[in-house]
Amino acid sequence: MYDILKRIIDIVGAGVLLIIFSPIMILTAIAIRLDSSGPIFADTPPRVGRGGKLIHVYKFRSMIPNAQKLLMTDPRLKRLFRQYKENNYKLKDDPRITRVGAFIRRHSIDEFPQFINVLIGNMSLVGPRPYYEFELKEQVAKFPEVKPLLNDVHSALPGITGEWQVSGRSEVDFDKRIQLDAQYARKRDILYDILIMLKTPWAIIHGTGAY
């Protein structure tokens, strides 16, 4: 019953939110195109979805084109890449971020295209973070105690928002994120989903921990 109710909420919620936010999404697409050359959507690597299946997550581009590939291969960014890995795959002062990108990232507007993923069915409105495959591999090596929790995390559809995103977002370390994601996946509680969704607008408006 939980899965059925969750899917109904996802379809209705994502459809309504796409309609409500469509003017903002159109303006964002125009702003991205005017601000810098490159595609409107981010060219990010696949992420790990439910059951360990790799999925493509739609996001507005907030960085220069090929930002992820450049970070991992350009020798001029070697120090930045090392900092990126040491800081749980986040950077507070990332020179790759565009002017428009800084604003849409702070207020999570770059995440709005993920409503498409929800309608497709490989993501949910609420769920664990969809991690990069290389991110999981390297962080589990760093925090081996979280490895048993990954089965719980991958038993649920990844979400646009989730417990750790409304509990500090980027300020939450990887091991704590996994614990929160596993805890969420085990609960399977619609009321808990609704509570997280109610907390999400506050986190978006204030950009708590976002970078």
Secondary structure, DSSP 8 states (H G I E B T S, - for coil): -HHHHHHHHHHHHHHHHHHHHHHHHHHHHHHHHHHSSS-SB-----EE-GGG-EE----B--BSTTHHHHHHH-GGGHHHHHHHHHTTS--SS-TTB-HHHHHHHHTTGGGTTHHHHHHHTS-EEE-S---BHHHHHHHHHH-GGGGGGHHHHTTS--EEE-TTTTTTGGGS-HHHHHHHHHHHHHH--HHHHHHHHHHHHHHHHHTTT--
